[in-house]
Amino acid sequence: MVRGTTVATRRRWPRWLRSPDFVVGSVFLMIFLGLAVFGPMLVPADTNQLNVMQRFKAPSAEHWFGTDAVGRDILGRVVAGTRISLLVVCIVLPIAVGIGTLLGAIGGYFGGTLDSFIMRVTDVFLAFPGFILAMAVNAVVGPGLTGAMIAIAFVWWPGYARLIRGEVLMLKGTTFVEGARALGGKDARILWRHILPQTITPVVVKMTLDVGYIILTTATLSFLGLGAQPPTPEWGAMVNEGRAFIIDYWWWSTFPGLAITICVIGFNILGDGLREVLDPHKRL
Amino acid sequence: MTHQSQPRSRKTPWGRLAALVVIAIATTAWAGAQSLSDTLVWAHSSPPRTLDPHITDTASVIRPARAAYEGLLGYAPGSTELIPLLAESWEVLDGGAAYVFHLRQGVLFHDGTPFTAEAVKVSLERYDAIGTAVLIQPFESAEVIDDYTVKVSLDKPNSAFLYMVPKLWIVSPAGVAEHATSDDPWARQWFLDHADGTGPYQFSEWVIDQSVSFERFPDYWGGFDERAPQKVVHRIIREPATQRLMLERGEIDIAMNLSIDDVPGLSRNPDIAVETHETPVGLYFRLALTKPPLNDIRVRQALQLAFDQQSLMVLREGLSSPLTGPVPASIPGSVAYDRPYDPERARQLLADAGVLNSGLVLTYRYSSGFEEQRRAGELLQQTLAGFGITLNLVEGTYGSMVESWGNESTTPELSGFFQYPSYPDVDSFLFSMYYSSVTPAAGNPGRYSNPEVDKLISLAQATTDPALRDAIYAQAQDEIVEDAVDVYVSNPGYLIAMRKWVEGYTYDPAFHDTINFRQIRLNKP
């Protein structure tokens, strides 16, 4: 792709702009963030308002995405759902990354029995199908968005623990860490100031990819009736509500379904792009 | 097929998406064959958990069991009028405390043994030992007078007993004896997944979560019309949309879980008939009467006034009717009350009770798959939100809801509740829902206990004069309404869709959501 361009043109463009994945992904990110922040101002204020005389209106100029069985505007609910999905990500991801980083770093840095213990626990989590575990946790905590968030955070941290441990293990033996230790740096300081900053790249890439998967998991839990409860305009819950009517009133499930699809693909592309931009081996 | 090798370094999700689209299209395009011309295939979403009709009166079990079993009496097709079936005639003795049945001769069980009075005795005793408490409650003994005469005695007179008789299914005593073990004297294990009755169809195969099949019993006492199905097959199809597609393609003959919103689309298909019927079913919000703040009658009255029944009727597109009291209007002896939607009075009552805008959070549990329960909850949720009260809608299986009733603390403030009458009588509502000795799980989740109501119900059960009986039940209904026990939501209608080549279907109010296989004829090409 870049082979034909000259050195001069390559220099003129910032590195991140030369990854089409990154550019496309960023556009998606901007759109979704924009919808989450400003969307509620563009659509009717109360997207849960029932309007029994307006049920099952097909997409039209008045209702771009049509209306559902109780006359709610689907466009409004899809837009409102953006904020809910991103909110879940903003809560779940920091918790999962936090727990994963802490355990992974401790395990990787100190090693020994502690490391074995942490990694065996992680293995147990990873050995179990994540989604099934999330369903079980959600069912125990109780149906609802809070329950779904707890469940997802609960199954999401082991991936980060493994990733961080691997990175820490690799960095532990490098000369700059040994140098810091020789200068009398305390373990906590070495970890925090010297090792962890070096792990940011893979973590950020994984986080970006996970945004899509967390949205998908939330939607799946809600689809199964475990996550968001009515009338919350959560995408998965909406797909579920409309499912029984998909033959005659296809718009009810289709538009929230498309929102999930586009969102997940968007963040996936962004993640791939970010990897291209940040990965030193792939520098363009 | 050839695979073009792809560079593996750049994995984008596009490939995965394309694969998904291909799979989705392939699945939709798959066209199954039409069912065989002599087979009736009917689809319902909920599978039976047993084929033993003595264990439970649940419709999912009775639906298939109705093919293989019969009672002493039946209901005339489409009505609640009693007709002879395995008994040719009957007498009422001792003011309703004993009944003599004269049995039909020449009837065989599926195992080949003849049907006699002994079979009635064994069946009723089996019911009494392992069965549905509500149905057989006053049973004392069954006495064989001769081979074809049997006398059934009750603990006390019960004027509703005869209406329960069509649901007291007769099983083969030889079958019970053959499969009984010392741990299992009633052969529960064998009857779980086998059937041995006198019905027109005998059990042939059960593929768990897929289908239950029955085939003609050649020695059936009633004989067969040549257009009667050779086989009846219950397909378990969970998704209503799938049932819809299969019905349109002719893969199934009857779809039992379609909704009123399918009707406009279905009406474009000239080969499909949709029938709607009034039902004897009531839909209620059962209230947790003993739990604050619902122990305050003003809060309960406010909930009644805050529920917008008319909007629900609009959402149901005319399929359902309003429920005007504890008993639906189609049941003889029911009393209609004025149930206005009056948010202003509701607001006042909530203010008086001190819960207006108090941030009160209530829980409404409802069962998955019942759209009307959900819609009703959404309507109430909206009105209550205007009063600063949050109503959480929690969906779950019926089983998990029943479990939550076991403990007062876990009982939701409101529970979505269908009352399918076990027998088409006022008693089936008032006794099963409001008698104080009925456990929460059996139908009294609110733990309602009013000695006056108990007294009236017992009195009415012992009364055989119909007019007097109705008057006593009317008084009981007044008491129950006075106590604001439940919110009356609706009298749901019933919808069933079938290929036009199915003939003879009748909606039997006493056997809600089941099929009378004996009546069905097929005109399939």
Contacts between the chains, C-beta under 8 A, distances in Angstrom:
chain1	res1	chain2	res2	distance
A	21	B	12	7.3
A	48	B	382	7.5
A	49	B	382	7.4
A	50	B	311	7.5
A	50	B	378	6.3
A	50	B	379	6.6
A	50	B	382	5.3
A	52	B	311	4.7
A	52	B	314	4.5
A	52	B	315	5.5
A	53	B	314	6.9
A	55	B	314	8.0
A	55	B	315	6.8
A	56	B	261	6.8
A	69	B	261	6.8
A	69	B	315	7.0
A	69	B	371	7.8
A	69	B	375	7.3
A	70	B	315	6.4
A	70	B	375	6.6
A	70	B	378	6.1
A	143	B	394	5.9
A	143	B	395	7.2
A	143	B	396	7.3
A	144	B	392	7.9
A	225	B	368	6.3
A	225	B	395	4.9
A	225	B	396	7.5
A	229	B	392	6.5
A	229	B	393	5.5
A	229	B	394	6.3
A	229	B	395	7.1
A	230	B	374	6.9
A	230	B	377	7.6
A	230	B	378	6.3
A	230	B	381	7.9
A	230	B	393	4.7
A	230	B	395	7.6
A	231	B	378	6.1
A	231	B	381	6.8
A	231	B	393	7.5
A	243	B	239	7.3
A	243	B	241	6.6
A	244	B	239	7.3
A	244	B	240	4.7
A	244	B	241	5.9
A	244	B	259	6.8
A	244	B	371	7.5
A	245	B	241	7.6
A	245	B	259	7.8
A	245	B	261	5.9
A	245	B	262	8.0
A	246	B	241	5.3
A	247	B	241	5.7
A	247	B	244	5.7
A	247	B	245	7.1
A	247	B	262	7.5
A	247	B	265	6.1
A	248	B	261	6.8
A	248	B	262	6.7
A	248	B	264	6.5
A	248	B	265	4.0
A	249	B	261	7.1
A	261	B	17	7.4
A	264	B	13	7.4
A	265	B	13	5.2
A	265	B	14	7.8
A	265	B	17	6.7
A	268	B	12	7.4
A	268	B	13	4.4
A	269	B	12	6.8
A	269	B	13	7.2
A	272	B	10	7.4
A	272	B	11	7.7
A	272	B	12	6.2
